[in-house]
Amino acid sequence: MKSEPDVFSIEDLRREGVAGWDGVRNYQARNNLRAMRRGDLVFFYHSSAKPTAIVGLMEVVREAYPDSSADKPGWDKVDVRFVKAFPRPLLLEEIRKIPALASMVLLRNSRLSVQPVSDAEYRTLLKFLEAKA
């Protein structure tokens, strides 16, 4: 899940503990929110930043429900809990160089704010993130 750090950062989530992930106004991203289940672990990605990178991990604590910030019905949000901030971010430039991640949605549709990550991609990303610690 992506957020601009000047709007909502991993540090904001750390301070809040649990927050609603609202404001998603793309149908594909909304459908990805709806597919999330309580207990799912989710990467926190800082977008529109220099540099763009995976910076933390969060957990879904409430499945999709109506987003009260929407002008019209049909948009949802989930609640997420801070799990951890990584000691060093994994930059998009680094992700592009990992062969096992070549088909990752992030590399094919970088503008999509909520993206699926396969189990294999998740394990690969964690391996690289933990190696950077």
DAZI-V821936 format. One record per residue. N is the residue number from 1. RES is the residue in three letters. D_FIRST is the distance of its C-alpha to the first C-alpha in Angstrom with 1 decimal. Layout:
# DAZI-V821936
N:RES:D_FIRST, N:RES:D_FIRST
This chain:
# DAZI-V821936
1:MET:0.0, 2:LYS:3.8, 3:SER:6.9, 4:GLU:10.4, 5:PRO:12.2, 6:ASP:15.2, 7:VAL:13.6, 8:PHE:11.6, 9:SER:11.4, 10:ILE:11.1, 11:GLU:14.8, 12:ASP:14.6, 13:LEU:12.7, 14:ARG:15.4, 15:ARG:18.0, 16:GLU:17.0, 17:GLY:16.4, 18:VAL:14.8, 19:ALA:13.1, 20:GLY:12.2, 21:TRP:8.9, 22:ASP:11.1, 23:GLY:12.0, 24:VAL:10.3, 25:ARG:13.4, 26:ASN:12.9, 27:TYR:14.5, 28:GLN:12.7, 29:ALA:9.2, 30:ARG:11.2, 31:ASN:12.8, 32:ASN:9.8, 33:LEU:9.2, 34:ARG:13.0, 35:ALA:13.0, 36:MET:11.3, 37:ARG:14.1, 38:ARG:15.1, 39:GLY:15.0, 40:ASP:12.1, 41:LEU:10.6, 42:VAL:6.9, 43:PHE:6.2, 44:PHE:5.4, 45:TYR:5.9, 46:HIS:8.7, 47:SER:9.4, 48:SER:12.9, 49:ALA:14.3, 50:LYS:17.1, 51:PRO:16.0, 52:THR:12.4, 53:ALA:11.2, 54:ILE:9.3, 55:VAL:10.8, 56:GLY:10.2, 57:LEU:9.8, 58:MET:9.5, 59:GLU:11.1, 60:VAL:11.1, 61:VAL:14.5, 62:ARG:15.1, 63:GLU:14.4, 64:ALA:14.0, 65:TYR:16.7, 66:PRO:17.9, 67:ASP:16.2, 68:SER:19.2, 69:SER:18.0, 70:ALA:18.5, 71:ASP:22.0, 72:LYS:22.4, 73:PRO:21.7, 74:GLY:19.4, 75:TRP:16.0, 76:ASP:14.1, 77:LYS:11.7, 78:VAL:11.1, 79:ASP:12.1, 80:VAL:10.5, 81:ARG:12.8, 82:PHE:12.8, 83:VAL:13.9, 84:LYS:14.4, 85:ALA:14.0, 86:PHE:15.2, 87:PRO:18.6, 88:ARG:17.8, 89:PRO:14.6, 90:LEU:14.2, 91:LEU:14.7, 92:LEU:13.7, 93:GLU:17.6, 94:GLU:17.9, 95:ILE:15.4, 96:ARG:17.5, 97:LYS:20.6, 98:ILE:19.7, 99:PRO:21.6, 100:ALA:20.0, 101:LEU:16.6, 102:ALA:18.5, 103:SER:17.3, 104:MET:13.6, 105:VAL:11.7, 106:LEU:10.2, 107:LEU:13.9, 108:ARG:15.1, 109:ASN:12.8, 110:SER:11.1, 111:ARG:10.9, 112:LEU:8.8, 113:SER:5.8, 114:VAL:4.6, 115:GLN:6.4, 116:PRO:8.8, 117:VAL:10.0, 118:SER:13.7, 119:ASP:15.5, 120:ALA:17.3, 121:GLU:14.4, 122:TYR:13.0, 123:ARG:16.6, 124:THR:17.1, 125:LEU:14.2, 126:LEU:15.3, 127:LYS:18.9, 128:PHE:18.2, 129:LEU:16.3, 130:GLU:19.2, 131:ALA:21.8, 132:LYS:20.7, 133:ALA:21.4
